[in-house]
Amino acid sequence: MLNASKLDEISSKIKDMVHKTPITYLDKNFHALIQGVLTKMELVSREEFEVQAEALRHTREKLVNLEAQLAKLESLQKTPSQ
């Protein structure tokens, strides 16, 4: 989710734009409205994304290593013992 300062910044900018229109009665609800919309969008921060991407890279490396080990064991099992 976006951090509170970004949410406040977006909310403030929208409030400034709205003060110039006849819908100023929504002013008090913009923060909650924006937070609700962003929550429904299931956004994540860049930092959280990077952490998850690194975890995925690490998991892929482990998978590749395990597949190589399995292939080696399978080839050893198929070769006749001497």
PDB file of N, CA, C and O in Angstrom, chain B, residues numbered from 101:
ATOM      1  N   MET B 101       0.844  -1.184   0.000  1.00  0.00           N
ATOM      2  CA  MET B 101       0.000   0.000   0.000  1.00  0.00           C
ATOM      3  C   MET B 101       0.883   1.239   0.000  1.00  0.00           C
ATOM      4  O   MET B 101       2.013   1.192   0.487  1.00  0.00           O
ATOM      5  N   LEU B 102       0.387   2.334  -0.534  1.00  0.00           N
ATOM      6  CA  LEU B 102       1.139   3.581  -0.546  1.00  0.00           C
ATOM      7  C   LEU B 102       1.337   4.079   0.869  1.00  0.00           C
ATOM      8  O   LEU B 102       0.487   3.866   1.733  1.00  0.00           O
ATOM      9  N   ASN B 103       2.453   4.740   1.108  1.00  0.00           N
ATOM     10  CA  ASN B 103       2.680   5.271   2.444  1.00  0.00           C
ATOM     11  C   ASN B 103       1.774   6.472   2.696  1.00  0.00           C
ATOM     12  O   ASN B 103       1.209   7.048   1.766  1.00  0.00           O
ATOM     13  N   ALA B 104       1.648   6.835   3.955  1.00  0.00           N
ATOM     14  CA  ALA B 104       0.701   7.878   4.356  1.00  0.00           C
ATOM     15  C   ALA B 104       1.047   9.231   3.746  1.00  0.00           C
ATOM     16  O   ALA B 104       0.144   9.990   3.395  1.00  0.00           O
ATOM     17  N   SER B 105       2.326   9.551   3.613  1.00  0.00           N
ATOM     18  CA  SER B 105       2.691  10.862   3.076  1.00  0.00           C
ATOM     19  C   SER B 105       2.278  10.997   1.611  1.00  0.00           C
ATOM     20  O   SER B 105       1.819  12.060   1.193  1.00  0.00           O
ATOM     21  N   LYS B 106       2.438   9.926   0.830  1.00  0.00           N
ATOM     22  CA  LYS B 106       2.003   9.972  -0.575  1.00  0.00           C
ATOM     23  C   LYS B 106       0.486  10.122  -0.652  1.00  0.00           C
ATOM     24  O   LYS B 106      -0.032  10.891  -1.462  1.00  0.00           O
ATOM     25  N   LEU B 107      -0.218   9.379   0.199  1.00  0.00           N
ATOM     26  CA  LEU B 107      -1.672   9.454   0.218  1.00  0.00           C
ATOM     27  C   LEU B 107      -2.128  10.864   0.578  1.00  0.00           C
ATOM     28  O   LEU B 107      -3.051  11.398  -0.038  1.00  0.00           O
ATOM     29  N   ASP B 108      -1.485  11.465   1.571  1.00  0.00           N
ATOM     30  CA  ASP B 108      -1.819  12.831   1.970  1.00  0.00           C
ATOM     31  C   ASP B 108      -1.529  13.820   0.839  1.00  0.00           C
ATOM     32  O   ASP B 108      -2.298  14.753   0.611  1.00  0.00           O
ATOM     33  N   GLU B 109      -0.418  13.609   0.136  1.00  0.00           N
ATOM     34  CA  GLU B 109      -0.053  14.494  -0.969  1.00  0.00           C
ATOM     35  C   GLU B 109      -1.089  14.435  -2.087  1.00  0.00           C
ATOM     36  O   GLU B 109      -1.517  15.468  -2.601  1.00  0.00           O
ATOM     37  N   ILE B 110      -1.489  13.221  -2.458  1.00  0.00           N
ATOM     38  CA  ILE B 110      -2.501  13.056  -3.510  1.00  0.00           C
ATOM     39  C   ILE B 110      -3.820  13.677  -3.072  1.00  0.00           C
ATOM     40  O   ILE B 110      -4.475  14.388  -3.834  1.00  0.00           O
ATOM     41  N   SER B 111      -4.194  13.395  -1.829  1.00  0.00           N
ATOM     42  CA  SER B 111      -5.440  13.931  -1.294  1.00  0.00           C
ATOM     43  C   SER B 111      -5.421  15.460  -1.295  1.00  0.00           C
ATOM     44  O   SER B 111      -6.410  16.096  -1.659  1.00  0.00           O
ATOM     45  N   SER B 112      -4.304  16.041  -0.891  1.00  0.00           N
ATOM     46  CA  SER B 112      -4.173  17.497  -0.841  1.00  0.00           C
ATOM     47  C   SER B 112      -4.296  18.119  -2.226  1.00  0.00           C
ATOM     48  O   SER B 112      -4.954  19.145  -2.395  1.00  0.00           O
ATOM     49  N   LYS B 113      -3.662  17.494  -3.218  1.00  0.00           N
ATOM     50  CA  LYS B 113      -3.733  18.024  -4.575  1.00  0.00           C
ATOM     51  C   LYS B 113      -5.167  17.981  -5.116  1.00  0.00           C
ATOM     52  O   LYS B 113      -5.616  18.915  -5.780  1.00  0.00           O
ATOM     53  N   ILE B 114      -5.862  16.912  -4.829  1.00  0.00           N
ATOM     54  CA  ILE B 114      -7.254  16.811  -5.289  1.00  0.00           C
ATOM     55  C   ILE B 114      -8.119  17.838  -4.569  1.00  0.00           C
ATOM     56  O   ILE B 114      -8.991  18.460  -5.175  1.00  0.00           O
ATOM     57  N   LYS B 115      -7.875  18.011  -3.279  1.00  0.00           N
ATOM     58  CA  LYS B 115      -8.639  19.019  -2.522  1.00  0.00           C
ATOM     59  C   LYS B 115      -8.431  20.407  -3.111  1.00  0.00           C
ATOM     60  O   LYS B 115      -9.385  21.171  -3.261  1.00  0.00           O
ATOM     61  N   ASP B 116      -7.182  20.737  -3.447  1.00  0.00           N
ATOM     62  CA  ASP B 116      -6.896  22.040  -4.037  1.00  0.00           C
ATOM     63  C   ASP B 116      -7.648  22.236  -5.348  1.00  0.00           C
ATOM     64  O   ASP B 116      -8.164  23.321  -5.615  1.00  0.00           O
ATOM     65  N   MET B 117      -7.709  21.192  -6.160  1.00  0.00           N
ATOM     66  CA  MET B 117      -8.430  21.282  -7.426  1.00  0.00           C
ATOM     67  C   MET B 117      -9.931  21.433  -7.191  1.00  0.00           C
ATOM     68  O   MET B 117     -10.609  22.177  -7.901  1.00  0.00           O
ATOM     69  N   VAL B 118     -10.441  20.720  -6.189  1.00  0.00           N
ATOM     70  CA  VAL B 118     -11.882  20.724  -5.922  1.00  0.00           C
ATOM     71  C   VAL B 118     -12.349  22.054  -5.350  1.00  0.00           C
ATOM     72  O   VAL B 118     -13.487  22.457  -5.587  1.00  0.00           O
ATOM     73  N   HIS B 119     -11.494  22.744  -4.602  1.00  0.00           N
ATOM     74  CA  HIS B 119     -11.894  24.036  -4.022  1.00  0.00           C
ATOM     75  C   HIS B 119     -12.284  25.036  -5.100  1.00  0.00           C
ATOM     76  O   HIS B 119     -12.956  26.029  -4.822  1.00  0.00           O
ATOM     77  N   LYS B 120     -11.872  24.776  -6.296  1.00  0.00           N
ATOM     78  CA  LYS B 120     -12.203  25.670  -7.405  1.00  0.00           C
ATOM     79  C   LYS B 120     -13.481  25.236  -8.131  1.00  0.00           C
ATOM     80  O   LYS B 120     -13.855  25.831  -9.142  1.00  0.00           O
ATOM     81  N   THR B 121     -14.155  24.190  -7.610  1.00  0.00           N
ATOM     82  CA  THR B 121     -15.372  23.685  -8.242  1.00  0.00           C
ATOM     83  C   THR B 121     -16.516  23.703  -7.234  1.00  0.00           C
ATOM     84  O   THR B 121     -16.284  23.921  -6.045  1.00  0.00           O
ATOM     85  N   PRO B 122     -17.726  23.481  -7.684  1.00  0.00           N
ATOM     86  CA  PRO B 122     -18.877  23.505  -6.774  1.00  0.00           C
ATOM     87  C   PRO B 122     -19.024  22.255  -5.903  1.00  0.00           C
ATOM     88  O   PRO B 122     -19.991  22.167  -5.146  1.00  0.00           O
ATOM     89  N   ILE B 123     -18.131  21.310  -5.976  1.00  0.00           N
ATOM     90  CA  ILE B 123     -18.308  20.085  -5.189  1.00  0.00           C
ATOM     91  C   ILE B 123     -17.433  20.081  -3.927  1.00  0.00           C
ATOM     92  O   ILE B 123     -16.939  19.030  -3.518  1.00  0.00           O
ATOM     93  N   THR B 124     -17.246  21.236  -3.323  1.00  0.00           N
ATOM     94  CA  THR B 124     -16.388  21.339  -2.144  1.00  0.00           C
ATOM     95  C   THR B 124     -16.938  20.591  -0.935  1.00  0.00           C
ATOM     96  O   THR B 124     -16.203  20.359   0.025  1.00  0.00           O
ATOM     97  N   TYR B 125     -18.200  20.211  -0.959  1.00  0.00           N
ATOM     98  CA  TYR B 125     -18.767  19.474   0.172  1.00  0.00           C
ATOM     99  C   TYR B 125     -18.112  18.107   0.347  1.00  0.00           C
ATOM    100  O   TYR B 125     -18.222  17.502   1.413  1.00  0.00           O
ATOM    101  N   LEU B 126     -17.442  17.621  -0.672  1.00  0.00           N
ATOM    102  CA  LEU B 126     -16.751  16.334  -0.587  1.00  0.00           C
ATOM    103  C   LEU B 126     -15.362  16.453   0.052  1.00  0.00           C
ATOM    104  O   LEU B 126     -14.676  15.451   0.254  1.00  0.00           O
ATOM    105  N   ASP B 127     -14.966  17.662   0.358  1.00  0.00           N
ATOM    106  CA  ASP B 127     -13.624  17.930   0.854  1.00  0.00           C
ATOM    107  C   ASP B 127     -13.213  17.017   2.014  1.00  0.00           C
ATOM    108  O   ASP B 127     -12.102  16.488   2.017  1.00  0.00           O
ATOM    109  N   LYS B 128     -14.075  16.834   2.971  1.00  0.00           N
ATOM    110  CA  LYS B 128     -13.732  16.057   4.161  1.00  0.00           C
ATOM    111  C   LYS B 128     -13.606  14.568   3.879  1.00  0.00           C
ATOM    112  O   LYS B 128     -12.992  13.845   4.662  1.00  0.00           O
ATOM    113  N   ASN B 129     -14.164  14.108   2.798  1.00  0.00           N
ATOM    114  CA  ASN B 129     -14.174  12.678   2.517  1.00  0.00           C
ATOM    115  C   ASN B 129     -13.131  12.234   1.487  1.00  0.00           C
ATOM    116  O   ASN B 129     -13.030  11.043   1.192  1.00  0.00           O
ATOM    117  N   PHE B 130     -12.366  13.159   0.944  1.00  0.00           N
ATOM    118  CA  PHE B 130     -11.425  12.781  -0.102  1.00  0.00           C
ATOM    119  C   PHE B 130     -10.355  11.811   0.372  1.00  0.00           C
ATOM    120  O   PHE B 130     -10.012  10.865  -0.337  1.00  0.00           O
ATOM    121  N   HIS B 131      -9.836  12.039   1.550  1.00  0.00           N
ATOM    122  CA  HIS B 131      -8.799  11.150   2.058  1.00  0.00           C
ATOM    123  C   HIS B 131      -9.326   9.715   2.145  1.00  0.00           C
ATOM    124  O   HIS B 131      -8.666   8.781   1.690  1.00  0.00           O
ATOM    125  N   ALA B 132     -10.494   9.546   2.719  1.00  0.00           N
ATOM    126  CA  ALA B 132     -11.098   8.213   2.843  1.00  0.00           C
ATOM    127  C   ALA B 132     -11.438   7.643   1.469  1.00  0.00           C
ATOM    128  O   ALA B 132     -11.250   6.450   1.229  1.00  0.00           O
ATOM    129  N   LEU B 133     -11.929   8.473   0.582  1.00  0.00           N
ATOM    130  CA  LEU B 133     -12.276   8.038  -0.762  1.00  0.00           C
ATOM    131  C   LEU B 133     -11.045   7.535  -1.511  1.00  0.00           C
ATOM    132  O   LEU B 133     -11.079   6.463  -2.113  1.00  0.00           O
ATOM    133  N   ILE B 134      -9.976   8.296  -1.475  1.00  0.00           N
ATOM    134  CA  ILE B 134      -8.740   7.906  -2.160  1.00  0.00           C
ATOM    135  C   ILE B 134      -8.174   6.635  -1.557  1.00  0.00           C
ATOM    136  O   ILE B 134      -7.755   5.730  -2.278  1.00  0.00           O
ATOM    137  N   GLN B 135      -8.164   6.568  -0.234  1.00  0.00           N
ATOM    138  CA  GLN B 135      -7.633   5.382   0.424  1.00  0.00           C
ATOM    139  C   GLN B 135      -8.441   4.147   0.038  1.00  0.00           C
ATOM    140  O   GLN B 135      -7.870   3.082  -0.195  1.00  0.00           O
ATOM    141  N   GLY B 136      -9.755   4.280  -0.030  1.00  0.00           N
ATOM    142  CA  GLY B 136     -10.600   3.163  -0.422  1.00  0.00           C
ATOM    143  C   GLY B 136     -10.330   2.704  -1.845  1.00  0.00           C
ATOM    144  O   GLY B 136     -10.249   1.506  -2.116  1.00  0.00           O
ATOM    145  N   VAL B 137     -10.191   3.655  -2.745  1.00  0.00           N
ATOM    146  CA  VAL B 137      -9.915   3.316  -4.150  1.00  0.00           C
ATOM    147  C   VAL B 137      -8.570   2.625  -4.275  1.00  0.00           C
ATOM    148  O   VAL B 137      -8.457   1.604  -4.953  1.00  0.00           O
ATOM    149  N   LEU B 138      -7.547   3.171  -3.627  1.00  0.00           N
ATOM    150  CA  LEU B 138      -6.211   2.578  -3.720  1.00  0.00           C
ATOM    151  C   LEU B 138      -6.161   1.203  -3.064  1.00  0.00           C
ATOM    152  O   LEU B 138      -5.441   0.321  -3.533  1.00  0.00           O
ATOM    153  N   THR B 139      -6.903   1.014  -2.004  1.00  0.00           N
ATOM    154  CA  THR B 139      -6.944  -0.291  -1.349  1.00  0.00           C
ATOM    155  C   THR B 139      -7.581  -1.315  -2.276  1.00  0.00           C
ATOM    156  O   THR B 139      -7.102  -2.445  -2.374  1.00  0.00           O
ATOM    157  N   LYS B 140      -8.642  -0.936  -2.949  1.00  0.00           N
ATOM    158  CA  LYS B 140      -9.294  -1.848  -3.883  1.00  0.00           C
ATOM    159  C   LYS B 140      -8.381  -2.208  -5.044  1.00  0.00           C
ATOM    160  O   LYS B 140      -8.484  -3.297  -5.608  1.00  0.00           O
ATOM    161  N   MET B 141      -7.490  -1.296  -5.398  1.00  0.00           N
ATOM    162  CA  MET B 141      -6.563  -1.558  -6.500  1.00  0.00           C
ATOM    163  C   MET B 141      -5.428  -2.482  -6.067  1.00  0.00           C
ATOM    164  O   MET B 141      -4.666  -2.960  -6.907  1.00  0.00           O
ATOM    165  N   GLU B 142      -5.309  -2.737  -4.771  1.00  0.00           N
ATOM    166  CA  GLU B 142      -4.284  -3.617  -4.209  1.00  0.00           C
ATOM    167  C   GLU B 142      -2.878  -3.222  -4.657  1.00  0.00           C
ATOM    168  O   GLU B 142      -2.096  -4.067  -5.091  1.00  0.00           O
ATOM    169  N   LEU B 143      -2.569  -1.939  -4.548  1.00  0.00           N
ATOM    170  CA  LEU B 143      -1.251  -1.447  -4.916  1.00  0.00           C
ATOM    171  C   LEU B 143      -0.236  -1.783  -3.828  1.00  0.00           C
ATOM    172  O   LEU B 143      -0.588  -1.877  -2.652  1.00  0.00           O
ATOM    173  N   VAL B 144       1.004  -1.962  -4.217  1.00  0.00           N
ATOM    174  CA  VAL B 144       2.079  -2.181  -3.254  1.00  0.00           C
ATOM    175  C   VAL B 144       3.156  -1.133  -3.496  1.00  0.00           C
ATOM    176  O   VAL B 144       3.259  -0.566  -4.584  1.00  0.00           O
ATOM    177  N   SER B 145       3.947  -0.889  -2.478  1.00  0.00           N
ATOM    178  CA  SER B 145       5.030   0.080  -2.624  1.00  0.00           C
ATOM    179  C   SER B 145       6.140  -0.518  -3.483  1.00  0.00           C
ATOM    180  O   SER B 145       6.218  -1.735  -3.655  1.00  0.00           O
ATOM    181  N   ARG B 146       6.981   0.335  -4.011  1.00  0.00           N
ATOM    182  CA  ARG B 146       8.117  -0.108  -4.812  1.00  0.00           C
ATOM    183  C   ARG B 146       9.039  -0.984  -3.969  1.00  0.00           C
ATOM    184  O   ARG B 146       9.562  -1.992  -4.445  1.00  0.00           O
ATOM    185  N   GLU B 147       9.231  -0.587  -2.709  1.00  0.00           N
ATOM    186  CA  GLU B 147      10.105  -1.357  -1.811  1.00  0.00           C
ATOM    187  C   GLU B 147       9.563  -2.774  -1.609  1.00  0.00           C
ATOM    188  O   GLU B 147      10.318  -3.743  -1.680  1.00  0.00           O
ATOM    189  N   GLU B 148       8.271  -2.893  -1.361  1.00  0.00           N
ATOM    190  CA  GLU B 148       7.672  -4.214  -1.173  1.00  0.00           C
ATOM    191  C   GLU B 148       7.781  -5.041  -2.464  1.00  0.00           C
ATOM    192  O   GLU B 148       8.045  -6.242  -2.416  1.00  0.00           O
ATOM    193  N   PHE B 149       7.579  -4.395  -3.602  1.00  0.00           N
ATOM    194  CA  PHE B 149       7.707  -5.080  -4.880  1.00  0.00           C
ATOM    195  C   PHE B 149       9.122  -5.622  -5.060  1.00  0.00           C
ATOM    196  O   PHE B 149       9.302  -6.773  -5.457  1.00  0.00           O
ATOM    197  N   GLU B 150      10.128  -4.794  -4.768  1.00  0.00           N
ATOM    198  CA  GLU B 150      11.523  -5.208  -4.917  1.00  0.00           C
ATOM    199  C   GLU B 150      11.859  -6.376  -3.991  1.00  0.00           C
ATOM    200  O   GLU B 150      12.573  -7.297  -4.386  1.00  0.00           O
ATOM    201  N   VAL B 151      11.350  -6.339  -2.768  1.00  0.00           N
ATOM    202  CA  VAL B 151      11.591  -7.438  -1.822  1.00  0.00           C
ATOM    203  C   VAL B 151      11.008  -8.733  -2.370  1.00  0.00           C
ATOM    204  O   VAL B 151      11.658  -9.778  -2.335  1.00  0.00           O
ATOM    205  N   GLN B 152       9.785  -8.660  -2.874  1.00  0.00           N
ATOM    206  CA  GLN B 152       9.143  -9.858  -3.416  1.00  0.00           C
ATOM    207  C   GLN B 152       9.843 -10.340  -4.688  1.00  0.00           C
ATOM    208  O   GLN B 152       9.958 -11.546  -4.906  1.00  0.00           O
ATOM    209  N   ALA B 153      10.307  -9.423  -5.521  1.00  0.00           N
ATOM    210  CA  ALA B 153      11.020  -9.803  -6.737  1.00  0.00           C
ATOM    211  C   ALA B 153      12.330 -10.511  -6.389  1.00  0.00           C
ATOM    212  O   ALA B 153      12.696 -11.489  -7.040  1.00  0.00           O
ATOM    213  N   GLU B 154      13.034 -10.025  -5.371  1.00  0.00           N
ATOM    214  CA  GLU B 154      14.278 -10.668  -4.938  1.00  0.00           C
ATOM    215  C   GLU B 154      13.999 -12.057  -4.377  1.00  0.00           C
ATOM    216  O   GLU B 154      14.748 -12.995  -4.650  1.00  0.00           O
ATOM    217  N   ALA B 155      12.938 -12.196  -3.601  1.00  0.00           N
ATOM    218  CA  ALA B 155      12.567 -13.508  -3.065  1.00  0.00           C
ATOM    219  C   ALA B 155      12.257 -14.476  -4.210  1.00  0.00           C
ATOM    220  O   ALA B 155      12.632 -15.647  -4.154  1.00  0.00           O
ATOM    221  N   LEU B 156      11.584 -13.991  -5.232  1.00  0.00           N
ATOM    222  CA  LEU B 156      11.269 -14.830  -6.393  1.00  0.00           C
ATOM    223  C   LEU B 156      12.543 -15.242  -7.136  1.00  0.00           C
ATOM    224  O   LEU B 156      12.673 -16.396  -7.544  1.00  0.00           O
ATOM    225  N   ARG B 157      13.480 -14.313  -7.312  1.00  0.00           N
ATOM    226  CA  ARG B 157      14.754 -14.653  -7.963  1.00  0.00           C
ATOM    227  C   ARG B 157      15.488 -15.736  -7.175  1.00  0.00           C
ATOM    228  O   ARG B 157      16.014 -16.688  -7.752  1.00  0.00           O
ATOM    229  N   HIS B 158      15.518 -15.582  -5.873  1.00  0.00           N
ATOM    230  CA  HIS B 158      16.193 -16.554  -5.010  1.00  0.00           C
ATOM    231  C   HIS B 158      15.522 -17.924  -5.125  1.00  0.00           C
ATOM    232  O   HIS B 158      16.204 -18.946  -5.204  1.00  0.00           O
ATOM    233  N   THR B 159      14.207 -17.945  -5.133  1.00  0.00           N
ATOM    234  CA  THR B 159      13.464 -19.196  -5.251  1.00  0.00           C
ATOM    235  C   THR B 159      13.715 -19.857  -6.604  1.00  0.00           C
ATOM    236  O   THR B 159      13.854 -21.078  -6.683  1.00  0.00           O
ATOM    237  N   ARG B 160      13.774 -19.063  -7.660  1.00  0.00           N
ATOM    238  CA  ARG B 160      14.070 -19.605  -8.991  1.00  0.00           C
ATOM    239  C   ARG B 160      15.447 -20.262  -9.025  1.00  0.00           C
ATOM    240  O   ARG B 160      15.611 -21.342  -9.591  1.00  0.00           O
ATOM    241  N   GLU B 161      16.440 -19.604  -8.414  1.00  0.00           N
ATOM    242  CA  GLU B 161      17.791 -20.176  -8.370  1.00  0.00           C
ATOM    243  C   GLU B 161      17.784 -21.520  -7.649  1.00  0.00           C
ATOM    244  O   GLU B 161      18.411 -22.480  -8.097  1.00  0.00           O
ATOM    245  N   LYS B 162      17.073 -21.576  -6.534  1.00  0.00           N
ATOM    246  CA  LYS B 162      16.984 -22.835  -5.793  1.00  0.00           C
ATOM    247  C   LYS B 162      16.320 -23.923  -6.637  1.00  0.00           C
ATOM    248  O   LYS B 162      16.754 -25.075  -6.640  1.00  0.00           O
ATOM    249  N   LEU B 163      15.266 -23.541  -7.350  1.00  0.00           N
ATOM    250  CA  LEU B 163      14.554 -24.499  -8.194  1.00  0.00           C
ATOM    251  C   LEU B 163      15.467 -25.041  -9.291  1.00  0.00           C
ATOM    252  O   LEU B 163      15.492 -26.246  -9.544  1.00  0.00           O
ATOM    253  N   VAL B 164      16.209 -24.160  -9.935  1.00  0.00           N
ATOM    254  CA  VAL B 164      17.126 -24.588 -10.993  1.00  0.00           C
ATOM    255  C   VAL B 164      18.165 -25.553 -10.422  1.00  0.00           C
ATOM    256  O   VAL B 164      18.463 -26.576 -11.039  1.00  0.00           O
ATOM    257  N   ASN B 165      18.715 -25.240  -9.258  1.00  0.00           N
ATOM    258  CA  ASN B 165      19.707 -26.120  -8.634  1.00  0.00           C
ATOM    259  C   ASN B 165      19.099 -27.475  -8.269  1.00  0.00           C
ATOM    260  O   ASN B 165      19.720 -28.516  -8.485  1.00  0.00           O
ATOM    261  N   LEU B 166      17.900 -27.460  -7.724  1.00  0.00           N
ATOM    262  CA  LEU B 166      17.244 -28.713  -7.356  1.00  0.00           C
ATOM    263  C   LEU B 166      16.913 -29.556  -8.589  1.00  0.00           C
ATOM    264  O   LEU B 166      17.043 -30.780  -8.560  1.00  0.00           O
ATOM    265  N   GLU B 167      16.487 -28.905  -9.662  1.00  0.00           N
ATOM    266  CA  GLU B 167      16.207 -29.645 -10.896  1.00  0.00           C
ATOM    267  C   GLU B 167      17.479 -30.278 -11.444  1.00  0.00           C
ATOM    268  O   GLU B 167      17.444 -31.404 -11.941  1.00  0.00           O
ATOM    269  N   ALA B 168      18.602 -29.568 -11.357  1.00  0.00           N
ATOM    270  CA  ALA B 168      19.876 -30.124 -11.828  1.00  0.00           C
ATOM    271  C   ALA B 168      20.287 -31.312 -10.968  1.00  0.00           C
ATOM    272  O   ALA B 168      20.756 -32.326 -11.485  1.00  0.00           O
ATOM    273  N   GLN B 169      20.109 -31.186  -9.654  1.00  0.00           N
ATOM    274  CA  GLN B 169      20.433 -32.305  -8.762  1.00  0.00           C
ATOM    275  C   GLN B 169      19.552 -33.516  -9.051  1.00  0.00           C
ATOM    276  O   GLN B 169      20.032 -34.650  -9.070  1.00  0.00           O
ATOM    277  N   LEU B 170      18.280 -33.276  -9.274  1.00  0.00           N
ATOM    278  CA  LEU B 170      17.352 -34.357  -9.577  1.00  0.00           C
ATOM    279  C   LEU B 170      17.724 -35.045 -10.885  1.00  0.00           C
ATOM    280  O   LEU B 170      17.707 -36.273 -10.969  1.00  0.00           O
ATOM    281  N   ALA B 171      18.058 -34.264 -11.899  1.00  0.00           N
ATOM    282  CA  ALA B 171      18.457 -34.841 -13.184  1.00  0.00           C
ATOM    283  C   ALA B 171      19.712 -35.691 -13.021  1.00  0.00           C
ATOM    284  O   ALA B 171      19.821 -36.762 -13.618  1.00  0.00           O
ATOM    285  N   LYS B 172      20.655 -35.219 -12.216  1.00  0.00           N
ATOM    286  CA  LYS B 172      21.880 -35.983 -11.979  1.00  0.00           C
ATOM    287  C   LYS B 172      21.570 -37.298 -11.266  1.00  0.00           C
ATOM    288  O   LYS B 172      22.100 -38.346 -11.638  1.00  0.00           O
ATOM    289  N   LEU B 173      20.720 -37.249 -10.248  1.00  0.00           N
ATOM    290  CA  LEU B 173      20.340 -38.466  -9.518  1.00  0.00           C
ATOM    291  C   LEU B 173      19.596 -39.445 -10.429  1.00  0.00           C
ATOM    292  O   LEU B 173      19.823 -40.653 -10.365  1.00  0.00           O
ATOM    293  N   GLU B 174      18.715 -38.925 -11.266  1.00  0.00           N
ATOM    294  CA  GLU B 174      17.973 -39.784 -12.184  1.00  0.00           C
ATOM    295  C   GLU B 174      18.915 -40.447 -13.187  1.00  0.00           C
ATOM    296  O   GLU B 174      18.747 -41.622 -13.515  1.00  0.00           O
ATOM    297  N   SER B 175      19.900 -39.701 -13.670  1.00  0.00           N
ATOM    298  CA  SER B 175      20.836 -40.295 -14.627  1.00  0.00           C
ATOM    299  C   SER B 175      21.710 -41.345 -13.946  1.00  0.00           C
ATOM    300  O   SER B 175      22.048 -42.353 -14.567  1.00  0.00           O
ATOM    301  N   LEU B 176      22.081 -41.131 -12.689  1.00  0.00           N
ATOM    302  CA  LEU B 176      22.851 -42.126 -11.946  1.00  0.00           C
ATOM    303  C   LEU B 176      22.036 -43.387 -11.702  1.00  0.00           C
ATOM    304  O   LEU B 176      22.573 -44.494 -11.720  1.00  0.00           O
ATOM    305  N   GLN B 177      20.764 -43.220 -11.478  1.00  0.00           N
ATOM    306  CA  GLN B 177      19.890 -44.373 -11.213  1.00  0.00           C
ATOM    307  C   GLN B 177      19.704 -45.200 -12.476  1.00  0.00           C
ATOM    308  O   GLN B 177      19.587 -46.423 -12.403  1.00  0.00           O
ATOM    309  N   LYS B 178      19.677 -44.550 -13.624  1.00  0.00           N
ATOM    310  CA  LYS B 178      19.439 -45.266 -14.890  1.00  0.00           C
ATOM    311  C   LYS B 178      20.679 -45.994 -15.383  1.00  0.00           C
ATOM    312  O   LYS B 178      20.558 -46.976 -16.116  1.00  0.00           O
ATOM    313  N   THR B 179      21.850 -45.547 -15.007  1.00  0.00           N
ATOM    314  CA  THR B 179      23.069 -46.212 -15.466  1.00  0.00           C
ATOM    315  C   THR B 179      23.261 -47.506 -14.693  1.00  0.00           C
ATOM    316  O   THR B 179      23.045 -47.546 -13.481  1.00  0.00           O
ATOM    317  N   PRO B 180      23.668 -48.574 -15.392  1.00  0.00           N
ATOM    318  CA  PRO B 180      23.857 -49.856 -14.708  1.00  0.00           C
ATOM    319  C   PRO B 180      25.055 -49.773 -13.752  1.00  0.00           C
ATOM    320  O   PRO B 180      26.087 -49.184 -14.073  1.00  0.00           O
ATOM    321  N   SER B 181      24.888 -50.371 -12.586  1.00  0.00           N
ATOM    322  CA  SER B 181      25.962 -50.362 -11.596  1.00  0.00           C
ATOM    323  C   SER B 181      27.058 -51.337 -11.987  1.00  0.00           C
ATOM    324  O   SER B 181      26.777 -52.358 -12.615  1.00  0.00           O
ATOM    325  N   GLN B 182      28.273 -51.053 -11.636  1.00  0.00           N
ATOM    326  CA  GLN B 182      29.393 -51.901 -12.046  1.00  0.00           C
ATOM    327  C   GLN B 182      29.828 -52.797 -10.932  1.00  0.00           C
ATOM    328  O   GLN B 182      30.762 -53.581 -11.100  1.00  0.00           O
TER     329      GLN B 182
END
